[in-house]
């Protein structure tokens, strides 16, 4: 397990993300940023992916992917 993978695991535990939500976050942090790329990488339909993204945003109190990435790397939400 790489240092990035360990940080992702801690982040997902901290925000009580489900296994599927954790997979979405992991794919995003490994470079799949569009819904199409995420869906392809995860073998997930767009509707399902959007539901996971909405729950991730809710749990992390973020409004965008950029804000989620900022929270992950900086440990706080952008102002």
Secondary structure, DSSP 8 states (H G I E B T S, - for coil): --HHHHHHHHHHHHTT--HHHHHHHHHHHTT--SHHHHHHHHT--HHHHHHHHHHHHHHHT-SSHHHHHHHHHHSS---
